[in-house]
């Protein structure tokens, strides 16, 4: 019997192999690897619980091509529209433009050899089939390993039906899992009969292993037989395998206590991973006291109904989709499903509120990781709120409250999807809609869509004036000034930004957005030649950021300070500031901050006499701009350093060598470009990975009541 540990296999891309023993399946693993070598599309099919995902992950890790193997987890998705977003997310792509996720994918896949693992597609089969067919047609280096209960039915598809475990492998799995529960299971007649009655289905066997702490194999067998007789009219005829699994799940469910069954059902409202605090709020009460949740959760974990995972945001739990679906049926049967979905929505509205407030703090990196981990549940909350007219204002508030994630963490495209949906709705609650409008405008400005931005800002201003909302007026005026800045109407931008800052002061607002308005004002002064005033404004911002631990807005203040240092003839100071700026922007996966830093750093290198390196950095920046938007906003002011750098480099290198250096830079990936710009070799732990360094403890969020409405002035949510 072959047992292989996960660390025996290479891991490429975003594959995460479970740190447990992989029992058996050696022949199937070899066969799947061969199939992947012969076909660009292989679909592993089989009933739920047969072990498709584990086998696919190991096969993908074994034969990952040069650009890696990337797993897309589709089970938590409910809306077919988000299939493309999920693939973009899994590949770690960031795109600030108005391009569709599909166009972003094509741009990334061009010229790359890559394996995409689409796991759990069966409820989204039409959307997945259409996407796979088109990607395979237009990206010749792509291979796809699909995992589901049915075929995609795409031309050229190779099916790889996965059978249950053979008897010896099933017994070995039962024994290994029992040992992990601290129980010893023998290889006797009763143990083998249990595995036979469970048809060798790994999930069913693991559920049975979770019961061996209280029942011996003989007792397990007796209880299984009782349930099978109910389903077969007292006969011993074999059940279809999907019925076998359902029977095993139902049997395991019956062995649970009333509290365990209730929590199992209520946990089905979560999508993907969830934490203990969320469970206590969403699932507690009405027969399940919150103080008992931990004990009941631990019992489900011990019975293999739940799994525990370590994430960047701390400990999370999850339930396999097969078990979640069973729980969802029970929840509907209790008549309590709608109440639980509302509590789930309220929790995540509250979580977003707390994260928005905490963004203006030293915990920005943890907040980014937290929201990234909670994204499937936040999507569910948005869908729930925006689909109910009487609750749509909560969806508007939620979409607007996540501005820091959409803008600061490279999620403009998805943010715009939700914000446009939210802004279209009339709810009778003006403030949440006004917030959605100015955030929508902010996103559109960063995407280079000035027309849509102006339309949203005009509506926001008019409605804010009509209802007398000073807060919404301040944000609308600020973003209108930002729009004027990037379209080269610098005097008007200065007037609007000064007015917005006065409004912010009158209402007592201080947060990352307010600091950005002061940074943008400083940029208007720098563009008009008033460098001392620009420096004063940004040094003030820098001090506030240092006082509050704010890192994201600080990167833009450093950019303006570096621009001023370069203008004043101090390239060494400019370089020091830009290195700090680039590290911060890259850590947040903020493409705009990163590419602006690269452009100015290229000019600094040219001034320092390294024309070839300057051209390489310009090439790297040039590759990034299509994912950001209109190059340098189409602004003559922002473009001036680029033009000066190009002129210097061409003069020193000549046109031919300059173009060659630019091509070399365009061949660098984002991480490679950042390492090079920071003058750090590839082997060093150079630029911070996206999301930044994380503390071990998870970010604190709401612990009792959801905060589903704007909070006090002076915090992020006051917008």
LINBELBEL-V439025 format. One record per residue. N is the residue number from 0. PSI is psi in whole degrees, 0 to 359 (NA if undefined). NEAR is the number of other C-alpha atoms within 10 Angstrom. D_CENTER is the distance of its C-alpha to the mean C-alpha in Angstrom with 2 decimals. Layout:
BEGIN
N:PSI:NEAR:D_CENTER
N:PSI:NEAR:D_CENTER
END
This chain:
BEGIN
0:126:10:38.52
1:130:11:35.67
2:119:16:33.08
3:136:14:30.54
4:152:13:28.18
5:331:17:24.62
6:2:11:25.45
7:347:8:28.15
8:142:15:25.67
9:148:14:23.83
10:123:21:20.07
11:159:19:18.57
12:225:21:15.18
13:17:15:12.41
14:138:19:14.96
15:108:14:15.49
16:135:17:19.01
17:139:14:20.20
18:57:9:22.78
19:178:14:25.54
20:135:15:28.41
21:109:19:27.97
22:126:21:31.20
23:204:19:33.09
24:18:20:31.80
25:318:15:33.22
26:317:8:34.93
27:321:16:31.97
28:314:18:29.71
29:319:12:32.33
30:321:14:32.74
31:322:26:29.09
32:318:19:28.98
33:318:13:32.11
34:321:19:30.72
35:331:21:27.72
36:338:13:30.30
37:343:11:32.30
38:145:14:29.88
39:346:18:26.86
40:114:25:25.59
41:132:25:26.06
42:119:29:25.12
43:118:23:25.53
44:162:22:26.97
45:167:21:28.44
46:163:21:28.51
47:141:22:25.85
48:7:22:26.09
49:351:24:27.87
50:25:20:25.39
51:314:26:23.80
52:317:21:20.32
53:316:13:21.92
54:316:20:24.40
55:319:23:22.01
56:319:23:19.83
57:322:23:23.09
58:318:23:24.54
59:319:30:21.58
60:326:25:21.73
61:325:18:25.47
62:30:20:25.60
63:133:23:22.53
64:189:18:23.75
65:317:12:23.67
66:6:16:20.15
67:175:20:18.83
68:131:28:17.53
69:123:27:13.94
70:131:24:13.00
71:115:22:11.17
72:111:19:11.18
73:345:22:12.67
74:320:20:14.53
75:345:16:12.31
76:144:21:12.42
77:335:16:15.57
78:122:13:15.82
79:336:15:16.82
80:337:12:15.72
81:7:18:12.03
82:312:23:12.94
83:320:19:12.83
84:320:20:9.49
85:322:19:8.18
86:317:22:10.34
87:315:19:9.35
88:315:15:5.68
89:326:18:7.60
90:356:19:10.11
91:27:14:8.32
92:147:17:10.15
93:128:21:10.65
94:121:26:13.23
95:6:27:15.04
96:182:23:17.70
97:6:20:18.75
98:149:15:18.39
99:158:13:16.98
100:326:23:13.97
101:317:17:16.85
102:323:12:18.70
103:318:20:15.85
104:314:19:15.73
105:318:14:19.51
106:323:14:19.71
107:321:14:17.60
108:341:18:19.45
109:123:13:22.82
110:4:13:24.94
111:146:16:22.51
112:115:17:23.29
113:147:21:20.18
114:124:27:19.62
115:125:23:16.92
116:109:25:16.75
117:105:25:16.04
118:119:21:16.24
119:52:23:17.50
120:353:24:18.24
121:329:17:21.53
122:357:17:20.65
123:31:19:19.18
124:320:17:21.86
125:314:14:23.15
126:319:17:19.96
127:318:20:19.06
128:316:18:22.68
129:318:13:22.90
130:314:15:19.83
131:315:21:21.04
132:316:17:24.58
133:320:12:23.83
134:318:19:21.59
135:326:16:24.28
136:324:11:26.94
137:355:13:25.56
138:89:19:23.93
139:341:15:26.76
140:2:18:24.99
141:138:22:22.37
142:149:24:22.89
143:131:23:21.10
144:107:27:21.31
145:148:32:20.68
146:116:27:20.90
147:182:22:22.30
148:358:20:25.47
149:171:19:26.88
150:155:22:27.24
151:335:27:25.29
152:47:15:28.77
153:143:13:27.97
154:136:9:30.86
155:2:12:31.11
156:134:18:29.07
157:123:20:30.34
158:139:18:30.10
159:84:19:29.92
160:131:17:30.98
161:116:19:30.28
162:167:17:33.19
163:171:21:33.28
164:147:22:34.37
165:166:16:38.03
166:315:15:40.07
167:318:14:40.22
168:323:20:36.48
169:317:26:35.85
170:318:25:38.28
171:319:23:36.72
172:315:24:33.26
173:318:30:34.84
174:318:21:36.60
175:315:22:33.63
176:324:25:31.47
177:318:23:34.50
178:324:15:34.93
179:337:15:31.37
180:6:17:32.47
181:23:12:35.59
182:142:17:37.92
183:127:14:40.22
184:132:19:40.67
185:178:15:43.58
186:69:12:44.14
187:183:10:46.77
188:318:10:47.74
189:321:16:45.85
190:316:20:42.58
191:325:21:42.94
192:322:16:43.84
193:313:24:40.69
194:323:27:38.63
195:318:17:40.81
196:334:19:40.51
197:10:24:36.70
198:22:25:37.01
199:20:28:35.20
200:118:26:31.79
201:317:24:29.56
202:316:22:27.64
203:320:27:30.99
204:320:26:32.48
205:323:21:29.77
206:319:22:30.32
207:319:28:34.02
208:327:28:33.60
209:346:27:31.97
210:354:21:35.29
211:351:22:37.61
212:337:15:37.74
213:340:10:39.82
214:139:14:41.28
215:165:14:43.13
216:324:23:42.69
217:318:14:45.82
218:322:14:44.57
219:314:19:41.23
220:318:20:43.25
221:316:11:45.50
222:323:15:42.72
223:315:20:40.99
224:319:16:44.34
225:316:12:44.89
226:322:16:41.69
227:322:22:42.30
228:324:13:45.84
229:324:10:44.58
230:339:16:42.52
231:15:12:45.30
232:28:9:48.25
233:352:12:49.52
234:179:10:49.59
235:17:11:47.94
236:146:11:46.65
237:140:12:43.33
238:153:16:40.35
239:152:11:37.81
240:326:18:34.94
241:329:16:32.45
242:327:14:35.03
243:315:20:35.43
244:315:25:31.80
245:323:18:31.94
246:316:19:35.18
247:320:23:33.78
248:315:21:30.88
249:320:16:33.44
250:316:20:35.77
251:323:21:33.18
252:318:19:32.36
253:328:13:36.10
254:348:13:36.46
255:155:18:33.96
256:168:12:35.43
257:320:14:35.20
258:321:17:32.59
259:320:21:30.47
260:321:19:30.75
261:316:20:29.84
262:320:22:26.70
263:312:27:25.70
264:316:25:26.08
265:328:25:24.27
266:344:24:21.21
267:348:25:20.73
268:345:25:19.26
269:148:23:15.97
270:124:23:13.16
271:225:23:11.71
272:157:20:12.11
273:160:21:14.17
274:173:17:16.33
275:318:15:20.07
276:319:18:20.30
277:317:21:18.43
278:317:21:20.76
279:319:20:23.77
280:309:20:23.26
281:319:26:22.19
282:348:24:24.54
283:159:18:27.38
284:172:13:30.74
285:57:9:32.97
286:356:11:34.29
287:87:17:31.59
288:140:12:32.09
289:326:16:29.04
290:348:11:30.96
291:354:13:31.24
292:314:22:27.58
293:316:14:27.03
294:318:12:30.06
295:319:21:29.19
296:318:22:25.61
297:324:15:27.19
298:318:17:29.62
299:326:20:27.02
300:317:17:25.31
301:334:18:28.76
302:10:21:29.38
303:16:23:26.26
304:327:23:25.00
305:158:20:21.92
306:155:15:20.27
307:135:16:19.17
308:145:14:16.33
309:126:9:15.81
310:173:15:12.34
311:337:19:11.70
312:7:24:12.05
313:192:18:15.17
314:133:16:16.65
315:157:19:15.03
316:158:18:16.90
317:160:20:16.34
318:133:24:18.85
319:147:17:19.43
320:325:17:19.27
321:317:17:23.06
322:325:21:23.75
323:318:23:21.43
324:321:15:23.33
325:315:17:26.58
326:323:24:25.66
327:323:19:24.68
328:317:13:28.18
329:320:19:29.79
330:317:23:27.94
331:321:13:29.16
332:333:11:32.57
333:346:11:32.72
334:11:10:32.34
335:7:14:29.76
336:317:19:26.60
337:320:12:26.50
338:318:11:27.01
339:322:20:24.19
340:324:20:21.76
341:320:16:22.99
342:321:19:22.58
343:312:27:18.98
344:313:28:18.43
345:321:22:20.47
346:315:28:18.66
347:334:27:15.25
348:317:27:17.19
349:319:23:18.81
350:316:27:15.78
351:322:31:14.43
352:313:27:18.03
353:320:23:18.29
354:323:28:15.15
355:316:23:16.60
356:318:20:19.89
357:348:21:18.68
358:328:24:17.03
359:68:23:20.67
360:176:19:21.31
361:358:16:21.05
362:22:19:17.86
363:319:25:15.49
364:319:24:13.75
365:322:26:13.46
366:316:28:12.30
367:316:25:9.36
368:322:24:8.53
369:311:23:9.52
370:323:19:7.52
371:317:17:4.13
372:323:19:6.34
373:3:20:7.90
374:316:16:5.79
375:320:21:8.06
376:326:23:10.94
377:322:25:10.51
378:316:22:10.67
379:319:22:13.68
380:319:27:15.20
381:315:23:15.06
382:314:17:16.63
383:313:18:19.15
384:315:25:20.23
385:347:22:20.49
386:352:12:22.40
387:113:12:25.11
388:321:12:27.40
389:348:12:28.61
390:6:15:25.17
391:333:24:23.55
392:331:27:24.10
393:323:26:21.55
394:320:31:18.95
395:316:32:20.18
396:319:29:19.97
397:314:33:16.42
398:321:33:15.24
399:323:30:17.38
400:336:30:16.47
401:17:23:12.84
402:320:27:14.52
403:330:23:13.65
404:313:21:9.88
405:316:22:10.73
406:314:21:13.50
407:345:21:12.95
408:24:25:9.49
409:34:23:9.80
410:37:22:8.58
411:318:25:12.22
412:311:23:12.48
413:320:16:10.40
414:318:21:11.90
415:323:23:15.22
416:310:14:15.02
417:319:21:14.89
418:320:28:17.27
419:319:18:19.78
420:318:15:19.87
421:319:28:20.43
422:336:24:23.01
423:340:12:25.06
424:135:15:25.89
425:122:13:28.99
426:350:17:28.90
427:356:11:31.77
428:101:15:29.44
429:318:17:29.56
430:313:23:27.59
431:323:26:24.13
432:322:29:24.76
433:321:29:26.03
434:317:28:22.89
435:324:33:20.81
436:313:30:23.33
437:330:32:23.27
438:320:32:19.49
439:317:28:19.64
440:319:30:22.38
441:313:29:20.50
442:315:26:17.67
443:321:24:20.50
444:313:25:22.41
445:335:23:19.70
446:356:24:19.43
447:14:23:23.22
448:78:18:24.02
449:328:18:26.85
450:312:11:28.55
451:323:15:25.78
452:314:24:25.21
453:319:21:28.95
454:315:12:29.22
455:320:23:26.55
456:321:26:28.15
457:315:18:31.61
458:319:15:30.82
459:314:26:29.14
460:313:22:32.25
461:316:13:34.73
462:322:18:33.31
463:320:20:32.88
464:323:13:36.52
465:322:9:37.70
466:359:11:36.35
467:38:11:36.88
468:100:15:33.33
469:327:17:33.67
470:310:23:30.05
471:324:26:28.80
472:319:24:31.63
473:314:27:30.59
474:321:29:27.01
475:318:31:28.36
476:319:27:30.99
477:309:31:28.60
478:331:26:26.32
479:322:25:29.51
480:321:27:30.68
481:319:26:27.51
482:319:26:28.07
483:323:20:31.68
484:312:26:30.78
485:350:23:28.71
486:17:18:31.44
487:15:18:34.16
488:69:15:35.90
489:315:22:35.99
490:317:15:38.89
491:320:17:37.37
492:316:26:34.00
493:315:22:35.90
494:313:14:37.73
495:318:24:34.69
496:323:30:32.68
497:318:19:35.73
498:318:16:36.17
499:319:25:32.56
500:322:21:32.96
501:317:13:36.16
502:316:20:34.53
503:318:23:31.76
504:321:14:34.61
505:326:12:36.57
506:2:14:33.86
507:30:15:32.88
508:130:22:29.32
509:114:18:27.76
510:188:26:24.08
511:323:22:21.82
512:317:20:22.69
513:318:22:26.36
514:322:24:26.18
515:325:21:24.64
516:324:25:27.63
517:324:22:29.99
518:317:29:28.39
519:323:27:28.72
520:318:27:32.29
521:323:27:32.96
522:322:32:31.88
523:322:27:34.44
524:320:20:37.09
525:317:21:36.32
526:335:18:36.53
527:9:13:39.86
528:1:13:41.20
529:73:14:41.08
530:319:22:39.36
531:319:13:40.73
532:321:15:39.25
533:316:26:35.85
534:317:24:35.94
535:313:13:37.13
536:317:22:34.35
537:330:26:31.60
538:325:18:33.31
539:315:15:33.31
540:316:24:29.55
541:320:23:29.12
542:317:13:31.29
543:318:16:29.41
544:316:23:26.09
545:323:14:27.82
546:324:11:29.32
547:355:14:26.08
548:17:16:23.83
549:130:25:21.81
550:331:24:20.30
551:305:25:18.35
552:329:25:21.39
553:325:26:23.59
554:324:27:22.37
555:326:29:23.77
556:320:29:26.94
557:324:27:27.39
558:314:27:27.14
559:320:27:29.95
560:321:28:31.97
561:320:28:31.69
562:316:29:32.82
563:319:25:35.75
564:319:19:36.64
565:315:21:36.79
566:329:15:38.93
567:5:12:41.22
568:31:11:41.76
569:75:15:39.87
570:329:22:37.53
571:316:16:37.14
572:319:16:35.86
573:318:24:33.55
574:316:24:32.13
575:316:14:31.56
576:320:22:29.65
577:325:29:27.55
578:314:22:26.57
579:317:16:25.34
580:313:28:23.56
581:320:29:21.85
582:315:23:20.69
583:313:26:19.12
584:316:30:17.45
585:324:26:16.08
586:328:22:14.76
587:2:25:12.62
588:34:26:11.68
589:99:25:14.08
590:322:26:15.78
591:310:25:18.61
592:322:23:19.69
593:314:26:19.53
594:326:27:21.60
595:319:22:24.07
596:317:31:24.68
597:317:28:25.32
598:313:24:27.74
599:326:27:29.74
600:326:32:29.69
601:317:30:31.19
602:320:30:34.04
603:317:26:34.64
604:324:22:35.00
605:317:23:37.40
606:327:20:39.45
607:356:13:39.55
608:1:14:41.12
609:75:16:38.36
610:323:25:38.28
611:316:22:36.81
612:323:21:33.77
613:317:31:33.42
614:322:32:33.42
615:316:26:30.83
616:325:30:28.45
617:321:28:29.24
618:319:26:28.39
619:318:30:24.99
620:321:26:24.34
621:325:19:25.65
622:329:20:23.12
623:329:24:20.24
624:320:20:21.80
625:336:16:21.17
626:355:21:17.40
627:314:26:18.30
628:207:22:21.07
629:127:16:24.85
630:122:18:26.01
631:34:20:26.94
632:7:20:26.75
633:19:14:30.06
634:132:15:31.63
635:325:14:34.89
636:310:20:34.26
637:334:20:30.87
638:344:15:32.27
639:314:13:35.40
640:323:20:34.11
641:314:19:32.80
642:319:13:36.21
643:320:13:38.09
644:314:24:36.13
645:317:21:36.74
646:316:15:40.42
647:315:18:40.93
648:318:28:39.26
649:320:17:41.16
650:321:12:44.38
651:320:16:43.96
652:332:16:42.63
653:156:12:44.06
654:316:13:42.18
655:312:9:41.84
656:323:15:40.46
657:311:23:38.15
658:323:18:36.62
659:318:15:36.28
660:320:22:34.40
661:317:22:32.05
662:321:18:31.42
663:319:16:30.76
664:324:24:28.16
665:343:21:26.50
666:356:14:26.09
667:137:19:23.90
668:170:13:20.15
669:314:19:18.25
670:319:16:18.40
671:318:18:22.02
672:318:22:22.94
673:316:26:21.73
674:318:21:23.65
675:317:20:26.62
676:327:23:26.64
677:1:20:26.61
678:48:11:29.43
679:132:14:27.92
680:156:11:28.54
681:335:12:25.82
682:346:7:26.84
683:157:8:26.11
684:84:10:23.01
685:252:17:22.86
686:146:24:20.10
687:144:19:17.48
688:155:14:14.35
689:140:20:11.24
690:347:23:10.50
691:173:20:14.23
692:143:13:16.50
693:141:18:15.84
694:160:13:18.65
695:324:12:19.21
696:146:11:19.47
697:160:18:16.57
698:138:19:16.37
699:141:16:18.92
700:196:20:18.20
701:140:18:20.73
702:344:14:23.01
703:294:13:25.42
704:140:11:25.27
705:139:22:22.43
706:92:17:22.70
707:21:21:22.42
708:163:18:24.37
709:147:16:24.76
710:200:15:26.15
711:159:11:28.83
712:153:14:29.44
713:349:16:28.37
714:168:21:24.78
715:323:26:21.71
716:354:23:21.96
717:343:21:25.49
718:NA:28:24.30
END
